[in-house]
Amino acid sequence: MKNWLTVVLAGLLLCACSSNEVLISKPATVPAGLDLSGDWVMSGSMGFSQPESRELAVSVFLEMGSSLKVTQTSAGLFFSFDRSIVEEYPFGENREVAVGAIKASRVSGWEGGAYVIETLDKEGAKLIETWQLQQEGRVLQRTMFIWSGGDKELALEQNFDRI
């Protein structure tokens, strides 16, 4: 009985001491010769997988559009969706972002040849977006995942052709 109680108390202590996920900063250095700038239009249909349909706060940070203008400066990326919504991602950012009352932590930066944006809401749901050039720079591929409680809630892929 004493060993069982020790195990239970140790487990409770571990749970009480565990912290929420913390996002790790990403490199700000742009890989040599890599530029995502251009005017793009979505090609074909969007690959989509939604295992479970439920609203997660982090989903408000997911912008969509069929046309895209990307401007890359020495300090960051600007994405303009359908000429109406502009998102800015400073290279190597690690900050709090908000849409109305919904707040989240965000990091973004380069991982190999891809630009990766991670957004983590207060409930622990995480949006991961990846942008990378394909087909010798003629296609800009975007992948998006939302994870919550260890489960993949959403998986999307968009391909944009350079125009």
GUMILUM-862806 format. One record per residue (C-alpha): chain; x, y, z. Coordinates in Angstrom, 1 decimal. Layout:
[r A; [X; Y; Z]]
...
This chain:
[r A; [0.0; 0.0; 0.0]]
[r A; [2.8; 2.4; 0.8]]
[r A; [4.5; 1.8; -2.6]]
[r A; [1.2; 2.5; -4.4]]
[r A; [0.6; 5.7; -2.5]]
[r A; [4.2; 6.8; -3.3]]
[r A; [3.7; 6.2; -7.0]]
[r A; [0.3; 8.1; -7.0]]
[r A; [1.8; 11.1; -5.1]]
[r A; [4.8; 11.2; -7.4]]
[r A; [2.5; 11.1; -10.4]]
[r A; [0.4; 14.0; -9.0]]
[r A; [3.5; 16.0; -8.3]]
[r A; [4.8; 15.5; -11.8]]
[r A; [1.4; 16.6; -13.3]]
[r A; [1.4; 19.6; -11.0]]
[r A; [5.0; 20.6; -12.0]]
[r A; [4.6; 20.0; -15.7]]
[r A; [4.2; 23.2; -17.8]]
[r A; [2.5; 24.0; -21.0]]
[r A; [4.4; 23.7; -24.3]]
[r A; [6.7; 26.5; -25.1]]
[r A; [7.6; 27.3; -28.7]]
[r A; [11.3; 27.3; -29.6]]
[r A; [12.6; 30.2; -31.7]]
[r A; [13.6; 29.5; -35.3]]
[r A; [16.6; 30.7; -37.2]]
[r A; [16.2; 34.1; -38.9]]
[r A; [18.9; 33.6; -41.5]]
[r A; [17.5; 33.2; -45.0]]
[r A; [19.1; 30.3; -46.9]]
[r A; [21.3; 31.6; -49.7]]
[r A; [19.4; 32.5; -52.8]]
[r A; [16.0; 31.6; -51.4]]
[r A; [13.2; 34.1; -52.2]]
[r A; [9.5; 33.3; -51.9]]
[r A; [8.5; 36.7; -53.5]]
[r A; [6.0; 36.7; -56.3]]
[r A; [2.4; 36.6; -57.4]]
[r A; [0.8; 33.2; -57.0]]
[r A; [-2.5; 31.6; -57.8]]
[r A; [-3.8; 28.4; -56.2]]
[r A; [-3.6; 25.4; -58.5]]
[r A; [-6.1; 22.5; -58.5]]
[r A; [-8.0; 21.7; -55.4]]
[r A; [-6.8; 22.0; -51.8]]
[r A; [-5.8; 18.7; -50.2]]
[r A; [-7.8; 18.5; -47.0]]
[r A; [-8.1; 16.2; -44.0]]
[r A; [-10.2; 17.0; -40.9]]
[r A; [-10.3; 14.0; -38.6]]
[r A; [-12.5; 15.8; -36.0]]
[r A; [-14.7; 18.8; -36.5]]
[r A; [-14.4; 21.1; -33.5]]
[r A; [-13.6; 24.8; -33.1]]
[r A; [-10.2; 25.6; -31.8]]
[r A; [-9.1; 29.2; -30.9]]
[r A; [-5.9; 28.8; -32.9]]
[r A; [-7.8; 28.4; -36.1]]
[r A; [-8.5; 32.2; -36.2]]
[r A; [-4.9; 32.6; -37.2]]
[r A; [-5.2; 30.5; -40.3]]
[r A; [-5.7; 32.8; -43.3]]
[r A; [-6.8; 31.4; -46.7]]
[r A; [-7.1; 32.7; -50.2]]
[r A; [-6.9; 31.6; -53.8]]
[r A; [-4.5; 34.3; -54.9]]
[r A; [-1.4; 35.3; -53.1]]
[r A; [1.3; 38.0; -53.3]]
[r A; [4.4; 37.3; -51.3]]
[r A; [6.9; 40.0; -50.6]]
[r A; [10.2; 39.0; -49.0]]
[r A; [12.4; 41.7; -47.5]]
[r A; [15.7; 41.4; -45.6]]
[r A; [13.7; 41.3; -42.3]]
[r A; [10.6; 39.2; -43.1]]
[r A; [7.8; 37.9; -45.3]]
[r A; [4.5; 39.6; -46.2]]
[r A; [1.6; 37.4; -47.5]]
[r A; [-1.3; 39.2; -49.1]]
[r A; [-4.3; 36.8; -49.5]]
[r A; [-6.8; 37.8; -52.3]]
[r A; [-5.6; 41.4; -52.1]]
[r A; [-7.4; 41.9; -48.8]]
[r A; [-5.6; 40.2; -45.9]]
[r A; [-1.9; 40.9; -45.3]]
[r A; [0.1; 38.9; -42.8]]
[r A; [3.6; 39.9; -41.7]]
[r A; [6.1; 37.4; -40.4]]
[r A; [9.4; 38.9; -39.2]]
[r A; [12.3; 36.4; -39.6]]
[r A; [13.1; 34.7; -36.3]]
[r A; [10.0; 36.2; -34.5]]
[r A; [9.1; 35.0; -31.1]]
[r A; [6.1; 37.0; -29.8]]
[r A; [2.5; 37.1; -28.7]]
[r A; [-0.1; 37.7; -31.4]]
[r A; [-3.8; 38.4; -31.1]]
[r A; [-7.0; 38.4; -33.2]]
[r A; [-9.5; 40.2; -31.1]]
[r A; [-9.6; 38.6; -27.6]]
[r A; [-7.8; 35.5; -28.8]]
[r A; [-4.1; 35.5; -28.0]]
[r A; [-1.4; 33.1; -28.9]]
[r A; [2.4; 32.6; -28.9]]
[r A; [4.1; 32.6; -32.3]]
[r A; [7.5; 31.7; -33.6]]
[r A; [8.6; 31.7; -37.2]]
[r A; [11.8; 31.3; -39.2]]
[r A; [13.7; 29.1; -41.6]]
[r A; [14.2; 25.3; -41.3]]
[r A; [16.2; 24.2; -44.3]]
[r A; [14.5; 25.5; -47.4]]
[r A; [11.2; 26.0; -45.8]]
[r A; [9.7; 28.9; -43.8]]
[r A; [7.9; 27.6; -40.8]]
[r A; [5.3; 29.4; -38.6]]
[r A; [4.1; 27.9; -35.3]]
[r A; [1.2; 29.5; -33.4]]
[r A; [0.2; 28.1; -30.0]]
[r A; [-3.0; 29.2; -28.3]]
[r A; [-3.6; 29.3; -24.5]]
[r A; [-5.4; 25.9; -24.5]]
[r A; [-2.4; 24.2; -26.1]]
[r A; [-3.7; 23.8; -29.7]]
[r A; [-0.9; 24.4; -32.2]]
[r A; [-1.1; 25.6; -35.8]]
[r A; [2.0; 24.7; -37.9]]
[r A; [2.4; 26.3; -41.4]]
[r A; [5.2; 25.5; -43.8]]
[r A; [5.9; 27.4; -47.0]]
[r A; [8.5; 26.1; -49.5]]
[r A; [9.3; 26.3; -53.2]]
[r A; [8.8; 23.3; -55.4]]
[r A; [9.4; 22.5; -59.1]]
[r A; [12.4; 24.8; -59.4]]
[r A; [10.5; 27.7; -58.0]]
[r A; [7.4; 27.5; -60.2]]
[r A; [5.2; 26.2; -57.3]]
[r A; [4.9; 27.5; -53.8]]
[r A; [3.6; 24.8; -51.5]]
[r A; [1.9; 25.5; -48.2]]
[r A; [1.1; 22.8; -45.6]]
[r A; [-1.0; 23.5; -42.5]]
[r A; [-1.6; 21.3; -39.5]]
[r A; [-3.5; 21.9; -36.3]]
[r A; [-2.7; 19.7; -33.3]]
[r A; [-4.6; 19.6; -30.1]]
[r A; [-4.0; 17.3; -27.2]]
[r A; [-1.6; 15.1; -29.3]]
[r A; [-4.3; 14.7; -32.0]]
[r A; [-4.2; 16.0; -35.5]]
[r A; [-7.3; 18.1; -35.9]]
[r A; [-6.7; 19.5; -39.3]]
[r A; [-4.3; 18.9; -42.3]]
[r A; [-4.3; 21.1; -45.4]]
[r A; [-2.1; 21.5; -48.4]]
[r A; [-2.2; 24.3; -51.0]]
[r A; [-0.1; 24.6; -54.1]]
[r A; [0.3; 28.0; -55.7]]
[r A; [1.6; 28.5; -59.3]]
[r A; [3.7; 31.5; -60.1]]
[r A; [2.0; 34.0; -62.4]]
